[in-house]
Amino acid sequence: MKSRTMNLVVFAILVLGLAPFSFGQLQAQVRNPQPVLGYYDPATGMFAPVQPEVQVPEASAVAPTTGTITFKFTFTVKTAVPKPSVIVCKGTAGINEQSSGFATNENATGIATLVSGTTYSCTATINYSWPLTSASTDKIFLQADASINYVLQATATNGASVWPFPITERSAHPNVATISVPPNGATTTENVSITF
């Protein structure tokens, strides 16, 4: 019996001696308040934390390139101009800047006035303001359009209404030029001569 009692005493000492170590397993795990984001690379067995994004300041706004393009049309009209009719002129300026991706086409129109005999004049003006990053090497594509237009009025068969039908008698669409972007604030005049 002595040996059995001795075994119980040794067992009790072992249990009481090791008990603090086993209770330590029950203690709450302290978590990292800020987990580290990243990824595990199975090829190397390493954990690589994700690098924080670098805040890049926004690019400063590009100062616009401004100016005026004036199309001055001179028409020599040899075609009979029906009454009532108007001669319309239109100028187009287009740019496609590869460095920034900026592209636009701008238009302006005008109505021709009789100068003398069969000569008419017309002006179309484009005031532009473009955010160009490489204005010194950019090109502007210019085009002119003109037409003789009149309105034909038709009365309904019951006589209750009148319908206007716009008709183009003649038109022309010459390419004017390709020019370099003028200095900032400059006025550029393009002379266009058309014979109808």
MDTraj code that builds the backbone (N, CA, C; nanometers):
import mdtraj as md
import numpy as np

residues = "MET LYS SER ARG THR MET ASN LEU VAL VAL PHE ALA ILE LEU VAL LEU GLY LEU ALA PRO PHE SER PHE GLY GLN LEU GLN ALA GLN VAL ARG ASN PRO GLN PRO VAL LEU GLY TYR TYR ASP PRO ALA THR GLY MET PHE ALA PRO VAL GLN PRO GLU VAL GLN VAL PRO GLU ALA SER ALA VAL ALA PRO THR THR GLY THR ILE THR PHE LYS PHE THR PHE THR VAL LYS THR ALA VAL PRO LYS PRO SER VAL ILE VAL CYS LYS GLY THR ALA GLY ILE ASN GLU GLN SER SER GLY PHE ALA THR ASN GLU ASN ALA THR GLY ILE ALA THR LEU VAL SER GLY THR THR TYR SER CYS THR ALA THR ILE ASN TYR SER TRP PRO LEU THR SER ALA SER THR ASP LYS ILE PHE LEU GLN ALA ASP ALA SER ILE ASN TYR VAL LEU GLN ALA THR ALA THR ASN GLY ALA SER VAL TRP PRO PHE PRO ILE THR GLU ARG SER ALA HIS PRO ASN VAL ALA THR ILE SER VAL PRO PRO ASN GLY ALA THR THR THR GLU ASN VAL SER ILE THR PHE".split()
xyz = np.array([
    [0.0798, -0.1163, 0.0000],
    [0.0000, 0.0000, 0.0000],
    [0.0854, 0.1244, 0.0000],
    [0.1990, 0.1072, 0.0648],
    [0.2902, 0.2185, 0.0716],
    [0.3310, 0.2621, -0.0680],
    [0.3552, 0.1664, -0.1523],
    [0.3986, 0.2034, -0.2858],
    [0.2847, 0.2700, -0.3625],
    [0.1613, 0.2226, -0.3337],
    [0.0481, 0.2863, -0.4015],
    [0.0313, 0.4277, -0.3529],
    [0.0469, 0.4550, -0.2294],
    [0.0361, 0.5890, -0.1742],
    [0.1486, 0.6738, -0.2292],
    [0.2634, 0.6153, -0.2408],
    [0.3780, 0.6892, -0.2913],
    [0.3542, 0.7286, -0.4363],
    [0.2958, 0.6371, -0.5129],
    [0.2648, 0.6669, -0.6514],
    [0.1622, 0.7800, -0.6620],
    [0.0631, 0.7771, -0.5738],
    [-0.0379, 0.8840, -0.5743],
    [0.0241, 1.0171, -0.5373],
    [0.1136, 1.0198, -0.4453],
    [0.1791, 1.1446, -0.4042],
    [0.2646, 1.1976, -0.5191],
    [0.3393, 1.1109, -0.5837],
    [0.4228, 1.1548, -0.6957],
    [0.3330, 1.2067, -0.8091],
    [0.2222, 1.1331, -0.8309],
    [0.1287, 1.1760, -0.9355],
    [0.0677, 1.3118, -0.9020],
    [0.0298, 1.3331, -0.7764],
    [-0.0283, 1.4612, -0.7338],
    [0.0736, 1.5729, -0.7477],
    [0.1992, 1.5476, -0.7149],
    [0.3044, 1.6502, -0.7281],
    [0.3239, 1.6861, -0.8752],
    [0.3242, 1.5827, -0.9606],
    [0.3401, 1.6089, -1.1033],
    [0.2228, 1.6911, -1.1571],
    [0.0998, 1.6522, -1.1176],
    [-0.0179, 1.7242, -1.1660],
    [-0.0142, 1.8674, -1.1172],
    [0.0125, 1.8893, -0.9892],
    [0.0159, 2.0245, -0.9347],
    [0.1343, 2.1048, -0.9880],
    [0.2432, 2.0403, -1.0151],
    [0.3606, 2.1098, -1.0663],
    [0.3456, 2.1515, -1.2126],
    [0.2764, 2.0670, -1.2895],
    [0.2602, 2.0971, -1.4312],
    [0.1314, 2.1744, -1.4616],
    [0.0417, 2.1851, -1.3656],
    [-0.0868, 2.2527, -1.3860],
    [-0.0707, 2.3967, -1.4351],
    [0.0203, 2.4768, -1.3798],
    [0.0312, 2.6145, -1.4295],
    [0.0660, 2.6204, -1.5789],
    [0.1467, 2.5234, -1.6254],
    [0.1815, 2.5233, -1.7676],
    [0.0600, 2.4900, -1.8543],
    [-0.0254, 2.4006, -1.8080],
    [-0.1430, 2.3650, -1.8874],
    [-0.2467, 2.4769, -1.8853],
    [-0.2601, 2.5499, -1.7760],
    [-0.3547, 2.6617, -1.7720],
    [-0.3068, 2.7767, -1.8617],
    [-0.1793, 2.7861, -1.8843],
    [-0.1275, 2.8898, -1.9740],
    [-0.1791, 2.8732, -2.1150],
    [-0.2142, 2.7493, -2.1536],
    [-0.2707, 2.7254, -2.2859],
    [-0.4099, 2.7853, -2.3007],
    [-0.4802, 2.8038, -2.1883],
    [-0.6153, 2.8570, -2.1923],
    [-0.6189, 3.0091, -2.1982],
    [-0.5072, 3.0708, -2.1730],
    [-0.5020, 3.2165, -2.1763],
    [-0.5351, 3.2658, -2.3174],
    [-0.6113, 3.3778, -2.3274],
    [-0.6526, 3.4334, -2.4575],
    [-0.5296, 3.4758, -2.5376],
    [-0.5360, 3.4429, -2.6643],
    [-0.4277, 3.4823, -2.7528],
    [-0.4366, 3.6324, -2.7776],
    [-0.3260, 3.7022, -2.7715],
    [-0.3227, 3.8449, -2.8014],
    [-0.3101, 3.8592, -2.9529],
    [-0.4071, 3.9278, -3.0124],
    [-0.4058, 3.9449, -3.1585],
    [-0.3358, 4.0758, -3.1940],
    [-0.2741, 4.0740, -3.3104],
    [-0.2125, 4.1952, -3.3619],
    [-0.3254, 4.2897, -3.4025],
    [-0.3335, 4.4104, -3.3459],
    [-0.4450, 4.5003, -3.3787],
    [-0.4445, 4.5450, -3.5249],
    [-0.3326, 4.5401, -3.5911],
    [-0.3252, 4.5776, -3.7325],
    [-0.2638, 4.4621, -3.8098],
    [-0.3502, 4.3815, -3.8724],
    [-0.2947, 4.2678, -3.9455],
    [-0.2118, 4.3154, -4.0648],
    [-0.1144, 4.2374, -4.0979],
    [-0.0280, 4.2693, -4.2107],
    [-0.0849, 4.1991, -4.3340],
    [-0.1169, 4.2811, -4.4356],
    [-0.1674, 4.2253, -4.5600],
    [-0.0503, 4.1831, -4.6478],
    [-0.0704, 4.0736, -4.7156],
    [0.0351, 4.0275, -4.8034],
    [-0.0056, 3.8993, -4.8723],
    [0.0936, 3.8290, -4.9224],
    [0.0654, 3.7023, -4.9893],
    [0.1785, 3.6047, -4.9601],
    [0.1417, 3.4779, -4.9639],
    [0.2373, 3.3708, -4.9413],
    [0.2851, 3.3189, -5.0757],
    [0.4150, 3.3144, -5.0937],
    [0.4724, 3.2638, -5.2177],
    [0.5127, 3.1176, -5.1952],
    [0.4348, 3.0225, -5.2516],
    [0.4666, 2.8812, -5.2259],
    [0.5992, 2.8376, -5.2882],
    [0.6455, 2.9084, -5.3890],
    [0.7720, 2.8703, -5.4526],
    [0.8893, 2.8938, -5.3591],
    [0.8844, 3.0035, -5.2823],
    [0.9960, 3.0358, -5.1932],
    [0.9644, 3.0047, -5.0475],
    [0.8336, 2.9843, -5.0183],
    [0.7945, 2.9604, -4.8792],
    [0.7993, 3.0866, -4.7955],
    [0.8000, 3.2014, -4.8597],
    [0.8115, 3.3293, -4.7884],
    [0.6796, 3.4047, -4.7928],
    [0.6573, 3.4859, -4.6935],
    [0.5423, 3.5760, -4.6880],
    [0.5911, 3.7148, -4.7292],
    [0.5242, 3.7737, -4.8283],
    [0.5643, 3.9066, -4.8753],
    [0.4537, 4.0057, -4.8413],
    [0.4799, 4.1031, -4.7570],
    [0.3759, 4.2017, -4.7251],
    [0.3492, 4.2923, -4.8456],
    [0.2233, 4.3334, -4.8569],
    [0.1847, 4.4239, -4.9646],
    [0.2406, 4.5614, -4.9329],
    [0.3012, 4.6225, -5.0335],
    [0.3575, 4.7560, -5.0144],
    [0.2454, 4.8596, -5.0173],
    [0.2476, 4.9567, -4.9300],
    [0.1411, 5.0595, -4.9310],
    [0.1477, 5.1412, -5.0596],
    [0.0297, 5.1848, -5.1048],
    [0.0240, 5.2660, -5.2264],
    [0.0918, 5.3997, -5.2024],
    [0.1680, 5.4408, -5.3002],
    [0.2316, 5.5712, -5.2928],
    [0.1340, 5.6725, -5.3507],
    [0.1001, 5.7737, -5.2746],
    [0.0085, 5.8762, -5.3214],
    [0.0826, 5.9696, -5.4153],
    [0.0437, 5.9640, -5.5427],
    [0.1054, 6.0509, -5.6429],
    [0.0206, 6.1770, -5.6526],
    [0.0799, 6.2934, -5.6357],
    [0.0000, 6.4151, -5.6471],
    [-0.0553, 6.4298, -5.7875],
    [-0.1769, 6.4843, -5.7959],
    [-0.2378, 6.5045, -5.9271],
    [-0.1538, 6.6005, -6.0094],
    [-0.1502, 6.5687, -6.1393],
    [-0.0757, 6.6567, -6.2300],
    [-0.1435, 6.7935, -6.2337],
    [-0.0619, 6.8935, -6.2366],
    [-0.1187, 7.0279, -6.2408],
    [-0.1930, 7.0475, -6.3727],
    [-0.2977, 7.1247, -6.3662],
    [-0.3789, 7.1497, -6.4856],
    [-0.2934, 7.2198, -6.5913],
    [-0.3170, 7.1800, -6.7156],
    [-0.2421, 7.2388, -6.8269],
    [-0.3047, 7.3739, -6.8600],
    [-0.2227, 7.4760, -6.8699],
    [-0.2734, 7.6075, -6.9104],
    [-0.3204, 7.5963, -7.0556],
    [-0.4430, 7.6413, -7.0844],
    [-0.4950, 7.6237, -7.2207],
    [-0.4216, 7.7093, -7.3232],
    [-0.4155, 7.6566, -7.4446],
    [-0.3653, 7.7320, -7.5582],
    [-0.4864, 7.7968, -7.6237],
    [-0.4845, 7.9287, -7.6345],
    [-0.6005, 8.0016, -7.6855],
    [-0.5655, 8.0753, -7.8135],
    [-0.6694, 8.1108, -7.8861],
    [-0.6490, 8.1881, -8.0079],
    [-0.7768, 8.1975, -8.0882],
    [-0.7663, 8.2567, -8.2053],
    [-0.8800, 8.2757, -8.2945],
    [-0.8390, 8.2366, -8.4353],
    [-0.9255, 8.1583, -8.5004],
    [-0.9051, 8.1248, -8.6415],
    [-1.0226, 8.1847, -8.7171],
    [-0.9923, 8.2737, -8.8117],
    [-1.0963, 8.3402, -8.8906],
    [-1.0878, 8.2935, -9.0350],
    [-1.1981, 8.2391, -9.0841],
    [-1.2086, 8.1986, -9.2246],
    [-1.2760, 8.3124, -9.3001],
    [-1.2060, 8.3669, -9.4003],
    [-1.2626, 8.4732, -9.4840],
    [-1.2889, 8.4156, -9.6228],
    [-1.4170, 8.4019, -9.6541],
    [-1.4587, 8.3434, -9.7815],
    [-1.4866, 8.4530, -9.8831],
    [-1.4453, 8.4282, -10.0070],
    [-1.4850, 8.5112, -10.1205],
    [-1.5495, 8.4178, -10.2226],
    [-1.6755, 8.4467, -10.2557],
    [-1.7497, 8.3634, -10.3505],
    [-1.7677, 8.4374, -10.4821],
    [-1.7409, 8.3692, -10.5910],
    [-1.7781, 8.4168, -10.7232],
    [-1.8932, 8.3281, -10.7672],
    [-2.0116, 8.3873, -10.7798],
    [-2.1318, 8.3086, -10.8055],
    [-2.1699, 8.3199, -10.9524],
    [-2.1502, 8.2105, -11.0272],
    [-2.1877, 8.2051, -11.1676],
    [-2.3181, 8.1272, -11.1874],
    [-2.3598, 8.0560, -11.0845],
    [-2.4851, 7.9806, -11.0877],
    [-2.5990, 8.0748, -11.0537],
    [-2.7119, 8.0564, -11.1170],
    [-2.8281, 8.1386, -11.0824],
    [-2.8688, 8.1091, -10.9389],
    [-2.8813, 8.2142, -10.8595],
    [-2.9178, 8.1990, -10.7188],
    [-3.0684, 8.2189, -10.7056],
    [-3.1420, 8.1135, -10.6674],
    [-3.2871, 8.1283, -10.6560],
    [-3.3251, 8.2243, -10.5439],
    [-3.4420, 8.2830, -10.5550],
    [-3.4913, 8.3746, -10.4528],
    [-3.5977, 8.3029, -10.3725],
    [-3.6095, 8.3137, -10.2430],
    [-3.5053, 8.3640, -10.1532],
    [-3.4022, 8.2545, -10.1255],
    [-3.2792, 8.2917, -10.1088],
    [-3.1738, 8.1947, -10.0792],
    [-3.0633, 8.2624, -10.0000],
    [-2.9781, 8.1820, -9.9415],
    [-2.8630, 8.2326, -9.8666],
    [-2.7406, 8.1518, -9.9063],
    [-2.6268, 8.2154, -9.8978],
    [-2.4998, 8.1446, -9.9136],
    [-2.4415, 8.1317, -9.7738],
    [-2.4176, 8.0082, -9.7329],
    [-2.3686, 7.9799, -9.5982],
    [-2.2233, 7.9366, -9.6069],
    [-2.1411, 7.9890, -9.5171],
    [-2.0013, 7.9458, -9.5098],
    [-1.9776, 7.8810, -9.3731],
    [-1.8884, 7.7834, -9.3708],
    [-1.8569, 7.7124, -9.2466],
    [-1.7090, 7.6793, -9.2446],
    [-1.6443, 7.7075, -9.1315],
    [-1.5034, 7.6726, -9.1124],
    [-1.4918, 7.5694, -9.0017],
    [-1.4004, 7.4736, -9.0201],
    [-1.3772, 7.3684, -8.9211],
    [-1.2294, 7.3642, -8.8869],
    [-1.1999, 7.3561, -8.7578],
    [-1.0621, 7.3400, -8.7097],
    [-1.0583, 7.2154, -8.6228],
    [-0.9694, 7.1225, -8.6553],
    [-0.9587, 6.9981, -8.5794],
    [-0.8171, 6.9737, -8.5345],
    [-0.8057, 6.9104, -8.4181],
    [-0.6729, 6.8758, -8.3664],
    [-0.6828, 6.7420, -8.2957],
    [-0.5763, 6.6625, -8.3055],
    [-0.5690, 6.5322, -8.2400],
    [-0.4299, 6.5201, -8.1798],
    [-0.4184, 6.5515, -8.0514],
    [-0.2876, 6.5533, -7.9852],
    [-0.2529, 6.4144, -7.9347],
    [-0.1483, 6.3547, -7.9902],
    [-0.1092, 6.2192, -7.9536],
    [-0.0542, 6.2116, -7.8111],
    [0.0172, 6.3138, -7.7664],
    [0.0837, 6.3061, -7.6363],
    [-0.0152, 6.3023, -7.5204],
    [-0.1300, 6.3709, -7.5328],
    [-0.2266, 6.3737, -7.4221],
    [-0.3565, 6.3013, -7.4539],
    [-0.3804, 6.2720, -7.5823],
    [-0.5067, 6.2098, -7.6213],
    [-0.6183, 6.3098, -7.6433],
    [-0.5893, 6.4386, -7.6308],
    [-0.6922, 6.5407, -7.6520],
    [-0.7223, 6.5525, -7.8011],
    [-0.8520, 6.5533, -7.8348],
    [-0.8933, 6.5687, -7.9746],
    [-1.0232, 6.6478, -7.9787],
    [-1.0370, 6.7321, -8.0801],
    [-1.1605, 6.8081, -8.0958],
    [-1.1748, 6.8548, -8.2400],
    [-1.2995, 6.8810, -8.2787],
    [-1.3329, 6.9470, -8.4042],
    [-1.4263, 7.0608, -8.3689],
    [-1.3921, 7.1820, -8.4070],
    [-1.4771, 7.2969, -8.3776],
    [-1.5207, 7.3621, -8.5076],
    [-1.6463, 7.4102, -8.5089],
    [-1.7043, 7.4686, -8.6295],
    [-1.7567, 7.6083, -8.6010],
    [-1.7611, 7.6879, -8.7060],
    [-1.8261, 7.8194, -8.7007],
    [-1.8904, 7.8432, -8.8363],
    [-2.0031, 7.9144, -8.8381],
    [-2.0731, 7.9416, -8.9641],
    [-2.0993, 8.0908, -8.9792],
    [-2.1304, 8.1296, -9.1008],
    [-2.1656, 8.2685, -9.1313],
    [-2.2564, 8.2723, -9.2532],
    [-2.3201, 8.3872, -9.2754],
    [-2.4068, 8.4092, -9.3917],
    [-2.3380, 8.5121, -9.4808],
    [-2.3273, 8.4807, -9.6094],
    [-2.2576, 8.5676, -9.7036],
    [-2.3393, 8.6926, -9.7348],
    [-2.2676, 8.7995, -9.7645],
    [-2.3316, 8.9237, -9.8090],
    [-2.2764, 8.9599, -9.9467],
    [-2.3592, 9.0240, -10.0284],
    [-2.3189, 9.0643, -10.1625],
    [-2.2225, 9.1818, -10.1529],
    [-2.1081, 9.1685, -10.2193],
    [-2.0102, 9.2774, -10.2235],
    [-2.0387, 9.3629, -10.3467],
    [-2.0421, 9.2991, -10.4635],
    [-2.0780, 9.3679, -10.5879],
    [-2.0918, 9.2655, -10.6983],
    [-2.1829, 9.2905, -10.7917],
    [-2.1999, 9.2018, -10.9074],
    [-2.2302, 9.0596, -10.8650],
    [-2.1343, 8.9699, -10.8874],
    [-2.1499, 8.8280, -10.8525],
    [-2.0537, 8.7869, -10.7411],
    [-1.9975, 8.8842, -10.6707],
    [-1.9002, 8.8557, -10.5645],
    [-1.9660, 8.8709, -10.4269],
    [-1.9512, 8.7667, -10.3465],
    [-2.0031, 8.7658, -10.2090],
    [-1.8873, 8.7425, -10.1134],
    [-1.9057, 8.7889, -9.9895],
    [-1.8056, 8.7598, -9.8859],
    [-1.8761, 8.7035, -9.7631],
    [-1.8007, 8.6245, -9.6881],
    [-1.8572, 8.5591, -9.5690],
    [-1.7436, 8.5345, -9.4710],
    [-1.7724, 8.5448, -9.3409],
    [-1.6708, 8.5228, -9.2381],
    [-1.7231, 8.4234, -9.1351],
    [-1.6390, 8.3280, -9.0976],
    [-1.6690, 8.2320, -8.9905],
    [-1.5509, 8.2330, -8.8945],
    [-1.5772, 8.2564, -8.7664],
    [-1.4701, 8.2741, -8.6675],
    [-1.4791, 8.1692, -8.5578],
    [-1.3676, 8.1035, -8.5308],
    [-1.3574, 8.0053, -8.4225],
    [-1.2635, 8.0615, -8.3163],
    [-1.3156, 8.0802, -8.1955],
    [-1.2331, 8.1153, -8.0800],
    [-1.2078, 7.9862, -8.0027],
    [-1.0826, 7.9472, -7.9890],
    [-1.0532, 7.8177, -7.9263],
    [-0.9758, 7.8343, -7.7959],
    [-0.9900, 7.7322, -7.7111],
    [-0.9152, 7.7213, -7.5855],
    [-0.8940, 7.5721, -7.5626],
    [-0.7730, 7.5240, -7.5899],
    [-0.7452, 7.3810, -7.5896],
    [-0.6349, 7.3480, -7.4892],
    [-0.6514, 7.2421, -7.4071],
    [-0.5479, 7.2021, -7.3098],
    [-0.4383, 7.1178, -7.3772],
    [-0.3525, 7.1836, -7.4509],
    [-0.2486, 7.1134, -7.5269],
    [-0.1215, 7.0996, -7.4449],
    [-0.0640, 6.9784, -7.4465],
    [0.0614, 6.9564, -7.3741],
    [0.1833, 6.9648, -7.4652],
    [0.1600, 6.9577, -7.5971],
    [0.2727, 6.9659, -7.6913],
    [0.2357, 7.0590, -7.8073],
    [0.1899, 7.1793, -7.7736],
    [0.1429, 7.2743, -7.8745],
    [0.2504, 7.3091, -7.9774],
    [0.3762, 7.3070, -7.9372],
    [0.4826, 7.3474, -8.0299],
    [0.4992, 7.2500, -8.1466],
    [0.4508, 7.1265, -8.1314],
    [0.4650, 7.0284, -8.2401],
    [0.3295, 6.9830, -8.2963],
    [0.2202, 7.0271, -8.2377],
    [0.0872, 6.9860, -8.2835],
    [0.0486, 7.0549, -8.4137],
    [-0.0456, 6.9930, -8.4858],
    [-0.0968, 7.0476, -8.6115],
    [-0.2484, 7.0641, -8.6020],
    [-0.2995, 7.1697, -8.6658],
    [-0.4437, 7.1955, -8.6751],
    [-0.4850, 7.1706, -8.8200],
    [-0.5904, 7.0918, -8.8375],
    [-0.6430, 7.0615, -8.9708],
    [-0.7611, 7.1536, -8.9977],
    [-0.7534, 7.2304, -9.1053],
    [-0.8583, 7.3265, -9.1381],
    [-0.9358, 7.2804, -9.2605],
    [-1.0675, 7.2987, -9.2548],
    [-1.1525, 7.2652, -9.3683],
    [-1.2591, 7.3722, -9.3827],
    [-1.3006, 7.3957, -9.5071],
    [-1.4052, 7.4944, -9.5356],
    [-1.5221, 7.4251, -9.6038],
    [-1.6415, 7.4720, -9.5748],
    [-1.7631, 7.4223, -9.6389],
    [-1.8472, 7.5436, -9.6767],
    [-1.9140, 7.5351, -9.7892],
    [-2.0018, 7.6437, -9.8321],
    [-2.1156, 7.5857, -9.9138],
    [-2.2311, 7.6535, -9.9095],
    [-2.3454, 7.6060, -9.9878],
    [-2.4418, 7.7203, -10.0171],
    [-2.5133, 7.7043, -10.1281],
    [-2.6236, 7.7949, -10.1608],
    [-2.7507, 7.7208, -10.1203],
    [-2.8257, 7.7761, -10.0268],
    [-2.9447, 7.7103, -9.9731],
    [-3.0678, 7.7966, -9.9961],
    [-3.1780, 7.7329, -10.0229],
    [-3.3056, 7.8042, -10.0279],
    [-3.4142, 7.7125, -9.9731],
    [-3.5293, 7.7701, -9.9460],
    [-3.6404, 7.6951, -9.8886],
    [-3.7538, 7.6912, -9.9894],
    [-3.7989, 7.5713, -10.0180],
    [-3.9138, 7.5503, -10.1046],
    [-4.0340, 7.5298, -10.0144],
    [-4.1403, 7.6050, -10.0384],
    [-4.2608, 7.5909, -9.9576],
    [-4.3656, 7.5148, -10.0361],
    [-4.4217, 7.4146, -9.9734],
    [-4.5270, 7.3353, -10.0371],
    [-4.6533, 7.3444, -9.9521],
    [-4.7656, 7.3643, -10.0179],
    [-4.8932, 7.3712, -9.9484],
    [-4.9609, 7.2348, -9.9554],
    [-5.0150, 7.1908, -9.8432],
    [-5.0846, 7.0625, -9.8385],
    [-5.2034, 7.0644, -9.9336],
    [-5.2433, 6.9485, -9.9835],
    [-5.3523, 6.9405, -10.0813],
    [-5.4847, 6.9929, -10.0265],
    [-5.5022, 6.9869, -9.8950],
    [-5.6254, 7.0418, -9.8375],
    [-5.6134, 7.1915, -9.8093],
    [-5.4928, 7.2481, -9.8361],
    [-5.4718, 7.3910, -9.8176],
    [-5.4623, 7.4347, -9.6732],
    [-5.4565, 7.3400, -9.5794],
    [-5.4570, 7.3743, -9.4370],
    [-5.3193, 7.4079, -9.3817],
    [-5.2133, 7.3641, -9.4450],
    [-5.0806, 7.3890, -9.3892],
    [-4.9782, 7.4072, -9.4999],
    [-4.8693, 7.4737, -9.4624],
    [-4.7580, 7.4979, -9.5536],
    [-4.6352, 7.4298, -9.4945],
    [-4.5641, 7.3546, -9.5760],
    [-4.4462, 7.2820, -9.5313],
    [-4.3214, 7.3410, -9.5959],
    [-4.2209, 7.3827, -9.5142],
    [-4.0945, 7.4301, -9.5731],
    [-3.9984, 7.3132, -9.5953],
    [-3.9336, 7.3109, -9.7104],
    [-3.8348, 7.2088, -9.7417],
    [-3.7026, 7.2781, -9.7737],
    [-3.5987, 7.2626, -9.6842],
    [-3.4685, 7.3226, -9.7165],
    [-3.4010, 7.2452, -9.8291],
    [-3.3469, 7.3167, -9.9235],
    [-3.2818, 7.2555, -10.0392],
    [-3.1455, 7.3212, -10.0594],
    [-3.0448, 7.2386, -10.0862],
    [-2.9113, 7.2891, -10.1176],
    [-2.8955, 7.2906, -10.2688],
    [-2.8750, 7.4101, -10.3217],
    [-2.8585, 7.4268, -10.4663],
    [-2.7201, 7.3815, -10.5108],
    [-2.6171, 7.4306, -10.4394],
    [-2.4777, 7.3959, -10.4686],
    [-2.4028, 7.3872, -10.3368],
    [-2.2940, 7.3084, -10.3339],
    [-2.2097, 7.3024, -10.2145],
    [-2.0659, 7.2750, -10.2553],
    [-1.9750, 7.3120, -10.1671],
    [-1.8314, 7.2894, -10.1889],
    [-1.7677, 7.2603, -10.0538],
    [-1.6663, 7.1734, -10.0533],
    [-1.6015, 7.1322, -9.9285],
    [-1.4495, 7.1241, -9.9456],
    [-1.3840, 7.2345, -9.9733],
    [-1.2384, 7.2264, -9.9957],
    [-1.1604, 7.2113, -9.8640],
    [-1.0522, 7.1325, -9.8702],
    [-0.9585, 7.1290, -9.7583],
    [-0.8747, 7.2552, -9.7680],
    [-0.8608, 7.3234, -9.6581],
    [-0.7904, 7.4517, -9.6615],
    [-0.6412, 7.4323, -9.6379],
    [-0.6049, 7.3792, -9.5216],
    [-0.4627, 7.3694, -9.4880],
    [-0.4446, 7.2872, -9.3625],
    [-0.3204, 7.2508, -9.3390],
    [-0.2781, 7.1957, -9.2102],
    [-0.1730, 7.2932, -9.1590],
    [-0.1985, 7.3493, -9.0416],
    [-0.1079, 7.4528, -8.9897],
    [-0.0556, 7.4121, -8.8522],
    [0.0580, 7.4704, -8.8158],
    [0.1090, 7.4534, -8.6798],
    [0.0219, 7.5348, -8.5853],
    [0.0192, 7.4947, -8.4595],
    [-0.0582, 7.5700, -8.3611],
    [0.0059, 7.7078, -8.3475],
    [-0.0727, 7.8136, -8.3693],
    [-0.0170, 7.9494, -8.3583],
    [0.0249, 7.9817, -8.2150],
    [0.1052, 8.0865, -8.1970],
    [0.1416, 8.1282, -8.0619],
    [0.0156, 8.1579, -7.9798],
    [0.0267, 8.1396, -7.8499],
    [-0.0879, 8.1585, -7.7607],
    [-0.1470, 8.2991, -7.7769],
    [-0.2787, 8.3042, -7.7952],
    [-0.3489, 8.4319, -7.8075],
    [-0.3498, 8.4909, -7.9474],
    [-0.2907, 8.4215, -8.0451],
    [-0.2795, 8.4766, -8.1813],
    [-0.4100, 8.4640, -8.2585],
    [-0.4279, 8.5520, -8.3563],
    [-0.5397, 8.5439, -8.4505],
    [-0.4836, 8.5000, -8.5846],
    [-0.5409, 8.3938, -8.6401],
    [-0.4970, 8.3384, -8.7688],
    [-0.6088, 8.3570, -8.8693],
    [-0.5772, 8.4089, -8.9858],
    [-0.6779, 8.4302, -9.0897],
    [-0.6483, 8.3379, -9.2074],
    [-0.7503, 8.2643, -9.2492],
    [-0.7401, 8.1772, -9.3644],
    [-0.8344, 8.2288, -9.4718],
    [-0.7809, 8.2609, -9.5897],
    [-0.8611, 8.3102, -9.7015],
    [-0.9021, 8.1933, -9.7898],
    [-1.0321, 8.1868, -9.8206],
    [-1.0877, 8.0774, -9.8997],
    [-1.1630, 8.1375, -10.0168],
    [-1.1306, 8.0953, -10.1366],
    [-1.2007, 8.1410, -10.2560],
    [-1.2761, 8.0253, -10.3188],
    [-1.4045, 8.0443, -10.3454],
    [-1.4887, 7.9389, -10.4031],
    [-1.5692, 7.9988, -10.5169],
    [-1.5788, 7.9253, -10.6241],
    [-1.6638, 7.9651, -10.7367],
    [-1.7814, 7.8697, -10.7458],
    [-1.9009, 7.9275, -10.7460],
    [-2.0223, 7.8474, -10.7604],
    [-2.0756, 7.8648, -10.9023],
])
top = md.Topology()
chain = top.add_chain()
for i, resn in enumerate(residues, 1):
    res = top.add_residue(resn, chain, resSeq=i)
    for name in ("N", "CA", "C"):
        top.add_atom(name, md.element.get_by_symbol(name[0]), res)
traj = md.Trajectory(xyz[None], top)
